[in-house]
Amino acid sequence: MRTVFGKNPVMEVLRSNKKIEKIYCIERKHKSAIDQDLLDLIAEKSIKMLEVSKNKLDALANDGNHQGLVAIVEDFAYYSLDDVLEIANQKNKKPFLVILDGITDVHNFGAIIRSCECAGVDGIIIPERRAAQINDTVAKTSAGALEYLPIIKVVNINTTIDNLKRKGFWIYGADMNGDKAYYEEKYDSSLALVIGGEGKGISRLTREKCDIIVEIPMYGKINSLNASCAATILIYEVIRQRG
């Protein structure tokens, strides 16, 4: 089981029909802070809800911003690459994947999940080692988007890129020293966008496997964007071009 906390994440878990063992809610004297429609949905689904003290909620959420709600939910289920591609095929669309190469900050990870889900990205690929993994902070930062977006965990990013290329994908890497500005490229094929880790960017071997490296022009005194901000800009350029 995993912990999900905060009003929006708990609401989206409820809407997504994930199995919820129980929900802990702030004790009655503070309960007015919880939206009534959320409480109604909990009652409608007949989920066990326990009123507890703020201290108890703080402990359950590891002192995160729980907003008076903590849910104990079934473990997160990862998807396989083939499953995600089949879902895209059923939608009659060219798949659009995002590959995270060494993103270690869970807040960045959660923010990227949120942007991907809002933009209709088909899935995110993450490595099983040396990278941020799904946890309660990621769920909270994603504002509930985690419950809807397929996440694919792989042993090796580079092997996965080779597999995608055999399936006809173009691989785009994002880097401050790119081959061209991101808006100069056409994104009309099945594609995967590689976002590098904070500070180090895309690893050397992964960069070499990318078909094209795109950059976001910088006009100020700071020469780089936060990874989640850069990802959002690039993701929405792909969506804009695809109409």
C-alpha positions in Angstrom: 0.0 0.0 0.0 1.1 3.6 -0.5 0.2 6.9 1.1 -1.6 9.7 -0.9 -2.2 13.0 0.8 -3.7 16.4 0.0 -7.2 17.3 -1.3 -6.5 17.1 -5.0 -4.4 13.9 -5.0 -7.0 12.2 -2.8 -9.9 13.4 -5.0 -8.2 12.0 -8.1 -7.5 8.7 -6.4 -11.2 8.5 -5.6 -12.2 9.4 -9.2 -9.7 6.9 -10.7 -11.3 4.0 -8.9 -8.0 2.8 -7.4 -8.5 0.5 -4.4 -8.4 2.6 -1.2 -8.0 0.8 2.1 -9.0 3.8 4.3 -8.9 7.5 4.5 -7.7 9.5 7.5 -9.4 12.9 7.9 -8.8 15.8 10.3 -10.9 15.6 13.4 -14.4 17.0 13.3 -13.7 20.4 14.9 -11.5 21.2 11.8 -13.4 19.2 9.3 -15.0 22.3 7.7 -11.7 22.8 5.9 -12.5 19.7 3.7 -14.7 20.3 0.6 -18.1 18.8 1.0 -18.1 17.2 -2.5 -14.9 15.3 -1.5 -16.6 14.0 1.7 -19.7 13.1 -0.3 -17.6 11.1 -2.8 -15.9 9.2 0.1 -19.3 8.4 1.5 -20.7 7.4 -1.9 -17.9 4.9 -2.4 -18.4 3.5 1.2 -14.7 4.0 2.0 -13.8 3.7 5.7 -12.9 7.2 7.0 -11.2 7.8 10.4 -11.1 11.2 12.1 -7.7 11.7 13.6 -5.6 14.5 15.1 -3.4 16.8 13.0 -0.4 15.2 14.6 -1.5 11.8 13.4 -1.9 13.2 9.8 1.5 14.9 10.0 3.0 11.5 10.9 1.2 9.6 8.1 2.2 12.3 5.5 5.8 12.6 6.8 5.1 16.2 7.6 3.9 16.9 4.1 1.1 19.4 3.3 -1.8 16.9 3.8 -4.5 19.6 3.9 -6.4 17.4 6.4 -6.6 14.2 4.3 -4.5 11.1 3.9 -5.5 8.0 1.9 -4.0 4.6 2.1 -4.1 3.3 -1.5 -3.1 0.2 -3.4 0.5 0.1 -4.6 1.2 2.0 -7.8 1.0 -0.3 -10.9 3.6 0.3 -13.6 2.9 -0.3 -17.3 4.9 -2.1 -19.9 6.1 -0.3 -23.0 4.0 -2.6 -25.2 0.9 -1.9 -23.1 1.3 1.9 -23.6 1.9 1.6 -27.3 -1.2 -0.6 -27.7 -3.3 2.0 -25.9 -2.0 4.7 -28.2 -2.7 2.4 -31.2 -6.3 2.0 -30.1 -6.6 5.7 -30.0 -5.3 5.8 -33.6 -2.5 8.3 -32.7 1.2 8.5 -33.1 2.7 7.8 -29.7 4.4 10.5 -27.7 6.5 9.4 -24.8 8.8 11.3 -22.4 12.0 9.7 -21.1 13.5 10.9 -17.9 17.2 10.4 -17.9 18.4 10.8 -14.3 15.7 13.1 -12.8 16.4 12.7 -9.1 14.2 15.5 -7.6 10.8 14.1 -6.7 9.2 17.6 -7.0 10.5 17.9 -10.6 9.3 14.3 -11.3 5.8 15.1 -10.0 5.6 18.4 -11.9 6.6 16.6 -15.1 3.9 14.0 -14.6 1.4 16.8 -14.2 2.4 18.5 -17.4 2.5 15.2 -19.3 -1.0 14.2 -18.2 -2.4 17.6 -19.0 -0.9 17.5 -22.4 -2.1 14.0 -23.2 1.4 12.4 -23.3 1.0 8.6 -23.7 3.5 7.7 -21.0 6.7 8.4 -19.1 9.7 6.1 -19.1 12.0 6.1 -16.0 15.0 4.0 -15.1 14.7 1.7 -12.1 18.0 3.0 -10.6 19.6 6.4 -9.8 16.4 8.3 -10.4 13.4 9.6 -8.6 10.8 6.9 -8.0 7.0 7.0 -7.3 6.3 8.1 -3.7 3.8 10.2 -1.8 5.6 13.5 -2.6 5.5 12.7 -6.3 1.8 12.0 -6.0 1.2 15.2 -4.1 3.3 17.3 -6.5 1.5 15.8 -9.6 -1.8 17.1 -8.1 -3.5 13.8 -8.8 -2.1 13.3 -12.4 -0.2 10.3 -11.3 -3.4 8.3 -11.1 -4.0 8.7 -14.8 -0.6 8.7 -16.6 1.1 5.4 -17.4 4.6 5.2 -16.0 7.0 2.7 -17.5 10.0 1.6 -15.4 12.9 0.0 -17.3 16.2 -1.5 -16.5 18.2 0.4 -19.1 17.2 3.7 -20.8 19.5 3.1 -23.8 18.3 -0.4 -24.5 14.7 1.0 -24.4 15.7 3.8 -26.9 17.1 1.1 -29.2 13.8 -0.7 -28.9 11.8 2.4 -29.7 13.9 3.1 -32.7 13.2 -0.4 -34.1 9.5 0.5 -33.7 9.9 3.7 -35.8 10.3 6.3 -33.1 12.4 9.4 -33.4 14.3 10.3 -30.3 14.7 14.0 -29.3 17.0 15.0 -26.6 16.7 18.4 -24.7 19.9 20.2 -23.9 21.2 23.8 -23.6 23.6 23.1 -26.4 21.3 21.6 -29.1 21.5 21.1 -32.8 18.6 23.6 -33.3 15.9 25.5 -31.4 13.0 23.4 -30.3 10.5 25.2 -32.5 12.6 24.7 -35.7 11.9 20.9 -35.6 8.8 19.1 -36.9 7.3 16.6 -34.5 5.0 14.6 -36.8 6.2 11.1 -36.1 6.0 8.7 -33.2 8.5 10.2 -30.8 10.2 10.2 -27.4 11.5 13.3 -25.8 14.5 12.8 -23.4 14.7 15.1 -20.5 18.1 15.0 -18.6 18.7 15.1 -14.9 19.1 18.3 -12.8 22.6 19.8 -13.3 24.1 17.1 -15.4 21.6 16.9 -18.2 21.4 13.9 -20.5 24.0 11.3 -20.0 26.7 10.9 -22.8 25.6 7.5 -24.1 21.9 8.5 -24.1 22.7 11.8 -25.9 24.6 9.8 -28.6 21.5 7.7 -29.2 19.2 10.7 -29.7 18.4 11.5 -33.4 18.2 15.3 -32.7 19.2 17.5 -29.8 16.9 20.5 -29.4 17.5 23.6 -27.2 15.4 26.3 -25.7 17.0 29.7 -26.5 18.0 31.7 -23.4 17.9 35.5 -23.5 18.5 36.4 -19.8 21.5 36.1 -17.5 20.5 32.6 -16.3 21.4 29.9 -18.9 19.1 27.1 -18.0 15.6 26.3 -16.9 14.3 23.9 -14.2 13.9 20.5 -15.7 10.1 20.4 -15.3 9.7 23.9 -16.8 11.9 22.9 -19.8 9.9 19.7 -20.2 6.6 21.6 -20.2 7.7 24.0 -22.9 8.9 21.2 -25.2 5.9 19.0 -24.6 3.5 21.7 -25.5 5.4 22.5 -28.7 4.8 18.9 -29.8 1.1 19.2 -28.9 0.8 22.6 -30.7 2.3 21.2 -33.9 0.0 18.2 -33.7 -3.0 20.4 -33.4 
